Amino acid sequence: MKILVTGGAGFIGSNLCEYLLAQGNVVRCLDNFATGKPGNIFPLLEKYPKTFELLVGDIRNMEDCRKAVDGMEYVLHEAALGSVPRSIKDPITSNEVNVSGFLNMLVASRDAGIKRFVFAASSSTYGDSKSLPKVEDVIGKPLSPYAITKYVNELYADVFAKTYGFEYIGLRYFNVFGRRQNPFGAYAAVIPLFVKKFMAHEAPNINGDGEYSRDFTYIDNVIQMNYLALTTNNLEAVNQIYNTAYGERTTLNQLVSYLKEYLSEFDAEIAKIEPTHGPTRAGDIPHSLASVDKAKRLLGYAPKYSMKDGLKEAVKWYWENI
């Protein structure tokens, strides 16, 4: 397969590039390095000089999008400005990247005859819905500009399927974590941020009382979902949205306990560090738990890593790499 991965230098994108290259595919990475890291993909450029290509460009630029899809068969669209707090601070830029950039990629992909467009959707789309577990066809009102942008992506993809015969699959990611997730910067995700704090013998700060819960999802489960979405021949599975998760809920207090346990195997002093607590963060969903029944039924999804198994792998990676 000839596959374009947008945002391919990012945490999820670079892991997808690595996996797809190892499977013998031709892969092109489009990234503007706003949040992606050159170090995530330079080793791949050296290892796969004939089958891996980097195109530096921005999805907000239609010409870049057209160059990126030229000669490709499939698109994995991972490029986005993530983070709820970032979108609250700067909703205009989040909208430009996540909505206008997404639409650019849809139009460029349609015009290039892309066979299937698989994109990163988000569990933030569930908004203020209180039902648990989260089922794909029951959502609430968005709680942040970021959540709005990711829901708009789903609406646009659906309209393109109905209007142009365009083939898509959207994957609602639930708190993905694992190797290469950046622990630095103002918008670092909770797991790499807490790992970095513990490794520096600093107390991590929990927003709220720590009883908010998340369906933390290890990167290898996400890779599996993307590959199934790319390759499925089940016509019923196409033009659908899927939860991409493990299907297990973990509170932040539990997360801290697990991190202390796993990190103390490398440094016993970490077990003594207690977190601090701050105010609840604006735009946060209190509880998140995915039903993955639809993905299992239509795509054959079988997640291999529980949250705790994935966390052990992630902690080991961080200890060796940061």
LODRENBA-654394 format. One line per 8 residues: number of its first residue (from 1); their letters; for each residue x, y, z negated of N, C-alpha, C. Coordinates in pm, whole numbers, always signed. Layout:
NUM = a = X:Y:Z:X:Y:Z:X:Y:Z  ...
END
This chain:
1 = mkilvtgg = +83:-120:+0:+0:+0:+0:+87:+125:+0  +38:+230:+63:+101:+361:+60:+18:+449:-32  +78:+487:-145:+0:+549:-253:+60:+682:-293  -23:+785:-296:+16:+914:-352:-24:+917:-498  +70:+953:-584:+40:+975:-726:+61:+1123:-754  -48:+1198:-774:-33:+1338:-811:-3:+1345:-960  +77:+1443:-1001:+121:+1447:-1140:+210:+1329:-1172  +282:+1281:-1070:+359:+1157:-1086:+481:+1168:-1175
9 = agfigsnl = +520:+1291:-1212:+633:+1307:-1303:+588:+1318:-1448  +458:+1311:-1470:+405:+1321:-1606:+411:+1187:-1679  +359:+1187:-1799:+359:+1067:-1884:+287:+950:-1816  +161:+967:-1783:+86:+858:-1721:+131:+837:-1577  +147:+947:-1503:+184:+938:-1363:+313:+864:-1338  +416:+892:-1420:+546:+826:-1398:+539:+678:-1430  +459:+641:-1529:+440:+499:-1559:+369:+428:-1445  +272:+497:-1383:+203:+440:-1268:+299:+424:-1150
17 = ceyllaqg = +381:+527:-1123:+479:+520:-1015:+571:+400:-1034  +621:+385:-1156:+716:+276:-1185:+652:+140:-1159  +529:+123:-1205:+459:-5:-1189:+432:-34:-1041  +381:+65:-970:+345:+46:-829:+467:+16:-743  +579:+83:-773:+704:+57:-700:+753:-86:-725  +742:-129:-849:+785:-265:-884:+701:-371:-813  +577:-334:-777:+489:-426:-704:+516:-426:-554  +611:-342:-510:+649:-341:-369:+575:-241:-283
25 = nvvrcldn = +507:-145:-346:+433:-44:-271:+522:+75:-234  +476:+152:-136:+539:+278:-101:+467:+388:-181  +543:+467:-254:+484:+565:-346:+541:+704:-319  +451:+801:-315:+492:+942:-309:+441:+1012:-435  +527:+1087:-497:+493:+1162:-618:+479:+1310:-581  +366:+1369:-616:+347:+1514:-604:+344:+1573:-744  +431:+1671:-770:+434:+1734:-902:+496:+1873:-892  +447:+1965:-973:+508:+2100:-978:+591:+2119:-1104
33 = fatgkpgn = +601:+2014:-1187:+681:+2013:-1310:+635:+2116:-1413  +507:+2151:-1407:+451:+2239:-1510:+450:+2166:-1644  +413:+2041:-1642:+418:+1959:-1764:+496:+1829:-1740  +513:+1789:-1617:+591:+1668:-1585:+740:+1692:-1605  +814:+1584:-1616:+957:+1591:-1644:+1038:+1527:-1531  +1137:+1597:-1475:+1222:+1535:-1373:+1285:+1404:-1422  +1321:+1400:-1550:+1384:+1280:-1605:+1295:+1158:-1602  +1162:+1179:-1590:+1071:+1064:-1583:+1081:+991:-1450
41 = ifplleky = +1120:+1062:-1345:+1116:+999:-1212:+1250:+992:-1140  +1350:+1068:-1183:+1480:+1062:-1115:+1539:+920:-1113  +1525:+843:-1223:+1574:+705:-1217:+1502:+622:-1111  +1374:+652:-1088:+1298:+578:-987:+1343:+615:-846  +1379:+742:-827:+1431:+786:-696:+1562:+714:-663  +1642:+690:-767:+1769:+618:-747:+1746:+469:-724  +1650:+413:-797:+1627:+268:-789:+1552:+228:-663  +1462:+317:-615:+1380:+284:-498:+1395:+391:-390
49 = pktfellv = +1516:+408:-334:+1540:+517:-239:+1459:+506:-110  +1420:+385:-73:+1348:+365:+53:+1196:+369:+38  +1148:+350:-84:+1002:+340:-102:+943:+446:-195  +1028:+532:-250:+978:+635:-342:+1021:+772:-294  +926:+864:-293:+951:+999:-243:+893:+1101:-341  +966:+1208:-364:+919:+1320:-447:+886:+1439:-358  +766:+1489:-376:+725:+1614:-310:+694:+1716:-419  +774:+1821:-426:+749:+1926:-526:+643:+2020:-469
57 = gdirnmed = +531:+2026:-536:+421:+2108:-488:+313:+2121:-592  +212:+2201:-562:+108:+2238:-658:-28:+2209:-597  -114:+2140:-669:-246:+2105:-616:-334:+2228:-596  -294:+2343:-651:-369:+2467:-626:-340:+2522:-486  -240:+2465:-419:-202:+2507:-285:-248:+2401:-185  -345:+2436:-100:-402:+2338:-8:-298:+2279:+87  -203:+2361:+130:-98:+2311:+220:-17:+2201:+154  +14:+2219:+24:+85:+2115:-50:+3:+1987:-57
65 = crkavdgm = -127:+2001:-77:-216:+1885:-86:-219:+1809:+47  -226:+1883:+156:-230:+1818:+288:-98:+1746:+319  +13:+1808:+282:+143:+1742:+299:+149:+1613:+217  +95:+1621:+98:+105:+1508:+4:+27:+1386:+53  -90:+1407:+111:-172:+1293:+153:-135:+1242:+292  -55:+1317:+367:-20:+1279:+504:+52:+1144:+506  -6:+1049:+578:+54:+917:+591:+23:+822:+477  -52:+867:+376:-86:+783:+261:-219:+711:+285
73 = eyvlheaa = -241:+603:+211:-367:+527:+220:-455:+544:+97  -391:+563:-18:-463:+571:-145:-410:+688:-227  -494:+738:-315:-452:+846:-406:-485:+806:-549  -386:+820:-636:-409:+817:-781:-390:+961:-828  -499:+1026:-861:-493:+1169:-897:-483:+1184:-1048  -360:+1210:-1094:-334:+1227:-1237:-304:+1372:-1271  -277:+1455:-1170:-238:+1594:-1194:-351:+1672:-1261  -320:+1735:-1372:-418:+1816:-1445:-345:+1891:-1555
81 = lgsvprsi = -409:+1995:-1605:-362:+2059:-1729:-445:+2001:-1842  -381:+1914:-1920:-451:+1850:-2031:-457:+1941:-2153  -516:+1890:-2259:-521:+1954:-2390:-642:+2046:-2406  -725:+2010:-2503:-840:+2094:-2540:-795:+2230:-2592  -698:+2236:-2686:-655:+2368:-2735:-598:+2458:-2624  -525:+2400:-2530:-471:+2479:-2420:-585:+2542:-2339  -690:+2463:-2315:-802:+2514:-2236:-880:+2622:-2309  -884:+2613:-2440:-952:+2716:-2520:-871:+2845:-2517
89 = kdpitsne = -740:+2832:-2521:-653:+2949:-2516:-651:+3013:-2378  -654:+2931:-2272:-642:+2982:-2135:-735:+2903:-2043  -865:+2932:-2050:-960:+2856:-1969:-945:+2878:-1819  -897:+2996:-1778:-888:+3026:-1635:-787:+2935:-1566  -668:+2921:-1626:-567:+2835:-1564:-611:+2689:-1564  -672:+2645:-1674:-723:+2507:-1679:-823:+2483:-1567  -910:+2580:-1543:-1009:+2566:-1437:-944:+2566:-1300  -846:+2654:-1279:-778:+2660:-1148:-713:+2527:-1113
97 = vnvsgfln = -646:+2467:-1210:-576:+2340:-1186:-676:+2224:-1179  -761:+2215:-1280:-844:+2095:-1297:-967:+2092:-1208  -1016:+2208:-1166:-1134:+2212:-1079:-1095:+2250:-936  -1036:+2367:-918:-997:+2407:-782:-892:+2314:-724  -794:+2275:-805:-692:+2181:-759:-751:+2045:-725  -844:+2000:-806:-912:+1872:-782:-989:+1877:-650  -1062:+1987:-628:-1137:+2001:-505:-1045:+2005:-383  -931:+2073:-395:-831:+2073:-288:-790:+1930:-253
105 = mlvasrda = -765:+1850:-357:-720:+1713:-333:-831:+1628:-270  -955:+1651:-311:-1066:+1579:-249:-1078:+1611:-101  -1072:+1740:-68:-1086:+1782:+71:-970:+1729:+156  -847:+1743:+104:-730:+1694:+176:-737:+1543:+196  -783:+1471:+94:-794:+1325:+102:-902:+1283:+200  -1014:+1353:+196:-1122:+1325:+293:-1073:+1346:+436  -1007:+1458:+460:-962:+1491:+595:-853:+1396:+644  -775:+1339:+551:-666:+1248:+588:-712:+1103:+601
113 = gikrfvfa = -839:+1078:+571:-891:+942:+580:-842:+849:+471  -818:+905:+352:-774:+824:+238:-880:+716:+210  -833:+592:+189:-925:+479:+170:-998:+483:+36  -925:+522:-68:-987:+528:-201:-914:+630:-286  -991:+705:-362:-940:+814:-447:-971:+778:-591  -869:+741:-666:-885:+704:-807:-834:+821:-890  -915:+868:-985:-874:+987:-1057:-890:+973:-1208  -809:+1053:-1277:-812:+1057:-1423:-928:+1144:-1468
121 = assstygd = -1031:+1081:-1522:-1138:+1153:-1589:-1104:+1155:-1738  -1198:+1193:-1822:-1164:+1210:-1963:-1280:+1177:-2056  -1244:+1119:-2171:-1345:+1090:-2274:-1403:+1219:-2333  -1337:+1333:-2309:-1391:+1461:-2359:-1526:+1491:-2296  -1557:+1426:-2184:-1686:+1445:-2116:-1803:+1405:-2206  -1779:+1319:-2304:-1889:+1277:-2392:-1936:+1390:-2484  -1851:+1490:-2503:-1892:+1611:-2573:-1956:+1586:-2708  -2076:+1644:-2728:-2140:+1636:-2860:-2230:+1513:-2875
129 = skslpkve = -2220:+1420:-2782:-2297:+1295:-2796:-2251:+1220:-2921  -2345:+1183:-3004:-2310:+1116:-3131:-2317:+964:-3120  -2362:+911:-3008:-2377:+766:-2995:-2240:+698:-2990  -2228:+586:-3058:-2107:+503:-3057:-2148:+358:-3038  -2077:+279:-2957:-1966:+323:-2872:-2015:+408:-2755  -1922:+478:-2692:-1955:+561:-2577:-1978:+473:-2455  -2095:+491:-2393:-2131:+418:-2273:-2136:+517:-2158  -2088:+477:-2041:-2062:+569:-1931:-2178:+658:-1893
137 = dvigkpls = -2301:+608:-1898:-2413:+689:-1847:-2485:+769:-1956  -2426:+777:-2075:-2486:+858:-2183:-2382:+958:-2233  -2395:+1084:-2191:-2301:+1187:-2234:-2376:+1302:-2300  -2300:+1387:-2371:-2358:+1505:-2434:-2313:+1631:-2362  -2322:+1743:-2432:-2275:+1870:-2377:-2127:+1887:-2409  -2046:+1937:-2313:-1903:+1954:-2337:-1875:+2050:-2452  -1762:+2027:-2521:-1726:+2109:-2636:-1604:+2197:-2611  -1552:+2195:-2488:-1434:+2276:-2457:-1429:+2303:-2307
145 = pyaitkyv = -1356:+2408:-2267:-1336:+2431:-2123:-1274:+2309:-2054  -1180:+2242:-2120:-1118:+2123:-2062:-1224:+2018:-2030  -1313:+1993:-2125:-1418:+1892:-2105:-1507:+1929:-1986  -1537:+2057:-1972:-1618:+2101:-1857:-1547:+2068:-1727  -1416:+2100:-1721:-1342:+2077:-1596:-1342:+1929:-1558  -1327:+1841:-1656:-1318:+1698:-1625:-1455:+1642:-1585  -1562:+1698:-1641:-1696:+1655:-1599:-1726:+1703:-1458  -1683:+1826:-1426:-1701:+1878:-1290:-1630:+1789:-1188
153 = nelyadvf = -1514:+1735:-1224:-1444:+1641:-1136:-1534:+1523:-1099  -1601:+1468:-1198:-1690:+1354:-1174:-1804:+1393:-1080  -1860:+1511:-1101:-1971:+1558:-1017:-1926:+1578:-873  -1809:+1639:-856:-1757:+1661:-720:-1731:+1528:-649  -1669:+1433:-719:-1639:+1304:-658:-1767:+1234:-614  -1869:+1241:-696:-1997:+1178:-664:-2061:+1242:-541  -2056:+1374:-532:-2111:+1446:-416:-2034:+1410:-289  -1901:+1398:-300:-1821:+1361:-183:-1854:+1220:-136
161 = aktygfey = -1881:+1130:-230:-1919:+994:-192:-2052:+994:-117  -2148:+1070:-167:-2282:+1072:-108:-2286:+1151:+23  -2203:+1256:+32:-2208:+1346:+147:-2117:+1302:+261  -1999:+1250:+225:-1898:+1220:+327:-1863:+1072:+337  -1927:+987:+259:-1891:+846:+258:-1754:+820:+198  -1716:+905:+106:-1584:+903:+41:-1585:+799:-71  -1476:+724:-85:-1468:+619:-186:-1387:+665:-306  -1445:+658:-425:-1372:+703:-544:-1397:+608:-660
169 = iglryfnv = -1309:+614:-758:-1332:+555:-891:-1273:+652:-992  -1352:+688:-1092:-1306:+777:-1198:-1283:+700:-1327  -1171:+728:-1393:-1134:+657:-1515:-1131:+754:-1633  -1228:+738:-1723:-1233:+824:-1841:-1132:+774:-1944  -1018:+840:-1950:-912:+801:-2042:-948:+838:-2185  -921:+745:-2276:-940:+767:-2419:-804:+771:-2487  -757:+888:-2523:-637:+907:-2606:-524:+810:-2571  -472:+826:-2451:-365:+739:-2402:-235:+774:-2473
177 = fgrrqnpf = -156:+671:-2507:-26:+694:-2570:+72:+590:-2521  +201:+617:-2543:+305:+519:-2508:+432:+586:-2460  +520:+504:-2404:+653:+552:-2361:+640:+671:-2267  +730:+765:-2284:+743:+888:-2205:+641:+996:-2240  +552:+973:-2335:+462:+1082:-2374:+541:+1184:-2454  +536:+1308:-2410:+623:+1413:-2462:+587:+1453:-2606  +683:+1441:-2701:+655:+1481:-2840:+680:+1629:-2866  +730:+1700:-2766:+769:+1840:-2785:+666:+1934:-2722
185 = gayaavip = +666:+2059:-2765:+577:+2157:-2706:+453:+2180:-2790  +385:+2291:-2760:+270:+2335:-2840:+151:+2242:-2827  +143:+2164:-2718:+24:+2082:-2694:+56:+1934:-2693  +155:+1895:-2770:+190:+1753:-2780:+73:+1676:-2839  +51:+1554:-2788:-55:+1468:-2839:-18:+1419:-2979  -118:+1370:-3050:-102:+1344:-3193:+2:+1235:-3221  +4:+1125:-3146:+96:+1017:-3179:+242:+1057:-3159  +283:+1108:-3042:+424:+1150:-3031:+460:+1264:-3125
193 = lfvkkfma = +365:+1353:-3152:+392:+1464:-3245:+419:+1411:-3385  +336:+1319:-3432:+353:+1262:-3566:+481:+1180:-3573  +512:+1104:-3469:+637:+1026:-3467:+757:+1119:-3480  +757:+1226:-3402:+868:+1321:-3407:+883:+1379:-3548  +771:+1416:-3609:+774:+1472:-3745:+833:+1372:-3844  +783:+1250:-3842:+832:+1148:-3934:+981:+1121:-3914  +1024:+1114:-3789:+1165:+1087:-3761:+1255:+1199:-3810  +1199:+1322:-3817:+1275:+1437:-3869:+1258:+1453:-4020
201 = heapning = +1189:+1355:-4084:+1160:+1358:-4228:+1075:+1481:-4264  +983:+1515:-4175:+889:+1625:-4200:+748:+1568:-4211  +663:+1636:-4288:+526:+1591:-4306:+439:+1633:-4186  +374:+1538:-4121:+281:+1576:-4013:+156:+1642:-4072  +95:+1729:-3995:-26:+1797:-4042:-148:+1737:-3973  -244:+1693:-4054:-369:+1638:-4002:-474:+1748:-4001  -541:+1764:-3887:-652:+1859:-3879:-776:+1798:-3942  -821:+1855:-4053:-935:+1801:-4125:-893:+1699:-4229
209 = dgeysrdf = -990:+1615:-4271:-963:+1520:-4380:-900:+1390:-4333  -880:+1376:-4202:-816:+1256:-4151:-911:+1143:-4118  -1040:+1169:-4133:-1138:+1063:-4106:-1198:+1072:-3966  -1160:+1173:-3889:-1192:+1172:-3746:-1126:+1049:-3685  -1192:+986:-3589:-1139:+862:-3533:-1129:+869:-3381  -1037:+790:-3327:-1012:+787:-3184:-991:+644:-3136  -1022:+623:-3008:-994:+496:-2943:-859:+510:-2874  -752:+496:-2952:-617:+511:-2899:-587:+396:-2801
217 = tyidnviq = -534:+433:-2684:-525:+338:-2573:-382:+333:-2520  -320:+218:-2528:-179:+203:-2487:-166:+213:-2335  -56:+271:-2292:-33:+302:-2151:-47:+180:-2060  -7:+62:-2104:-13:-55:-2016:-157:-96:-1985  -250:-70:-2076:-391:-93:-2046:-440:+3:-1939  -391:+126:-1943:-428:+228:-1845:-372:+193:-1706  -250:+143:-1704:-191:+99:-1577:-275:-13:-1517  -315:-108:-1600:-399:-219:-1552:-528:-166:-1490
225 = mnylaltt = -593:-71:-1556:-718:-15:-1505:-698:+55:-1370  -592:+132:-1358:-565:+201:-1233:-541:+101:-1120  -468:-4:-1149:-438:-102:-1044:-564:-178:-1003  -647:-211:-1099:-774:-277:-1066:-863:-184:-983  -864:-56:-1018:-945:+41:-944:-895:+57:-801  -763:+52:-783:-704:+62:-650:-737:-57:-562  -739:-176:-621:-737:-299:-543:-869:-375:-541  -968:-336:-618:-1092:-414:-623:-1160:-421:-487
233 = nnleavnq = -1213:-539:-458:-1293:-559:-337:-1442:-569:-368  -1476:-548:-494:-1616:-554:-537:-1685:-422:-499  -1772:-427:-402:-1838:-305:-353:-1920:-237:-463  -1972:-316:-556:-2050:-260:-667:-1962:-179:-762  -1831:-207:-760:-1739:-142:-854:-1695:-3:-807  -1717:+26:-679:-1669:+152:-621:-1771:+264:-642  -1721:+389:-641:-1805:+508:-665:-1870:+501:-803  -1785:+468:-900:-1829:+452:-1039:-1729:+522:-1131
241 = iyntayge = -1777:+549:-1252:-1694:+603:-1360:-1679:+494:-1466  -1557:+478:-1517:-1530:+374:-1617:-1457:+431:-1738  -1498:+385:-1856:-1418:+409:-1975:-1286:+331:-1962  -1178:+396:-1997:-1046:+334:-1993:-989:+340:-2133  -1001:+229:-2204:-970:+226:-2347:-949:+82:-2390  -930:+64:-2520:-920:-71:-2574:-1054:-115:-2633  -1128:-19:-2690:-1256:-51:-2752:-1244:-76:-2901  -1159:+6:-2966:-1134:-8:-3110:-1110:+131:-3168
249 = rttlnqlv = -1166:+157:-3285:-1159:+291:-3342:-1059:+296:-3456  -975:+402:-3458:-873:+420:-3562:-882:+563:-3614  -889:+579:-3746:-890:+715:-3802:-748:+769:-3805  -737:+901:-3817:-604:+962:-3826:-532:+917:-3952  -605:+896:-4060:-542:+845:-4182:-484:+704:-4159  -559:+620:-4090:-507:+487:-4057:-384:+497:-3967  -391:+589:-3869:-278:+608:-3778:-151:+642:-3855  -163:+734:-3950:-47:+773:-4031:+8:+653:-4107
257 = sylkeyls = -81:+574:-4161:-39:+455:-4236:+39:+358:-4147  -12:+334:-4026:+56:+244:-3933:+192:+300:-3893  +197:+429:-3863:+323:+491:-3821:+429:+480:-3931  +388:+505:-4054:+483:+494:-4166:+535:+351:-4178  +444:+256:-4162:+484:+115:-4173:+585:+78:-4064  +555:+114:-3939:+640:+72:-3827:+771:+150:-3824  +766:+280:-3855:+888:+361:-3853:+981:+329:-3970  +922:+288:-4082:+1007:+258:-4199:+1092:+133:-4177
265 = efdaeiak = +1060:+54:-4075:+1147:-59:-4040:+1281:-9:-3987  +1283:+114:-3933:+1406:+175:-3884:+1468:+268:-3988  +1382:+329:-4071:+1428:+426:-4171:+1334:+418:-4291  +1380:+356:-4398:+1294:+329:-4514:+1241:+457:-4579  +1313:+568:-4567:+1271:+694:-4631:+1138:+746:-4575  +1106:+709:-4453:+983:+759:-4389:+859:+714:-4464  +865:+599:-4528:+749:+546:-4602:+705:+640:-4714  +795:+728:-4761:+763:+817:-4874:+697:+948:-4831
273 = iepthgpt = +695:+975:-4700:+645:+1105:-4652:+492:+1104:-4647  +430:+1205:-4706:+285:+1217:-4706:+242:+1333:-4616  +137:+1316:-4537:+94:+1423:-4447:+29:+1539:-4521  +27:+1655:-4459:-50:+1768:-4509:-182:+1773:-4431  -274:+1857:-4480:-404:+1869:-4414:-435:+2016:-4386  -491:+2042:-4267:-532:+2176:-4228:-677:+2176:-4186  -725:+2290:-4136:-866:+2298:-4094:-893:+2211:-3972  -1017:+2173:-3956:-1060:+2100:-3836:-1037:+2187:-3713
281 = ragdiphs = -995:+2126:-3602:-960:+2199:-3481:-1083:+2223:-3393  -1095:+2343:-3340:-1208:+2377:-3253:-1208:+2289:-3129  -1328:+2244:-3091:-1344:+2165:-2970:-1321:+2016:-2987  -1281:+1973:-3107:-1254:+1831:-3130:-1383:+1752:-3145  -1387:+1636:-3082:-1497:+1542:-3102:-1468:+1464:-3230  -1565:+1452:-3323:-1538:+1382:-3449:-1496:+1237:-3430  -1572:+1163:-3349:-1543:+1020:-3336:-1549:+978:-3190  -1458:+890:-3155:-1450:+843:-3017:-1425:+693:-3017
289 = lasvdkak = -1514:+622:-2953:-1501:+476:-2940:-1566:+436:-2809  -1493:+364:-2726:-1541:+330:-2593:-1600:+190:-2587  -1707:+178:-2511:-1748:+47:-2463:-1673:+23:-2332  -1605:-90:-2322:-1534:-122:-2197:-1603:-237:-2124  -1731:-261:-2158:-1805:-372:-2097:-1820:-354:-1946  -1845:-231:-1903:-1864:-205:-1759:-1737:-237:-1681  -1622:-194:-1735:-1494:-221:-1668:-1464:-371:-1665  -1497:-441:-1772:-1476:-585:-1776:-1564:-656:-1674
297 = rllgyapk = -1688:-610:-1664:-1786:-676:-1576:-1757:-651:-1427  -1729:-526:-1391:-1717:-490:-1250:-1574:-495:-1197  -1476:-470:-1284:-1336:-465:-1239:-1252:-583:-1288  -1305:-659:-1383:-1226:-767:-1441:-1122:-719:-1539  -1147:-605:-1600:-1054:-545:-1695:-1037:-634:-1818  -912:-655:-1858:-882:-737:-1976:-764:-673:-2049  -789:-571:-2133:-679:-499:-2199:-593:-593:-2283  -462:-581:-2265:-369:-673:-2331:-316:-620:-2463
305 = ysmkdglk = -319:-488:-2479:-257:-428:-2597:-362:-365:-2689  -370:-415:-2811:-449:-346:-2913:-377:-217:-2950  -444:-132:-3025:-382:-7:-3068:-255:-37:-3148  -261:-131:-3240:-145:-159:-3327:-30:-222:-3248  -61:-311:-3154:+45:-371:-3071:+113:-264:-2986  +30:-176:-2928:+85:-68:-2847:+167:+29:-2929  +121:+56:-3051:+191:+150:-3138:+330:+98:-3175  +341:-32:-3198:+472:-90:-3228:+568:-69:-3111
313 = eavkwywe = +517:-89:-2990:+600:-69:-2870:+640:+77:-2856  +543:+167:-2879:+569:+311:-2863:+671:+360:-2966  +656:+316:-3091:+748:+358:-3197:+891:+314:-3164  +904:+191:-3117:+1036:+141:-3078:+1094:+227:-2965  +1014:+264:-2867:+1062:+346:-2755:+1108:+482:-2806  +1027:+545:-2891:+1065:+677:-2943:+1192:+671:-3026  +1204:+566:-3105:+1323:+555:-3189:+1451:+545:-3104  +1436:+481:-2988:+1553:+461:-2901:+1577:+578:-2806
321 = ni = +1476:+666:-2788:+1486:+765:-2682:+1474:+911:-2723  +1437:+939:-2847:+1433:+1080:-2889:+1516:+1102:-3013
END
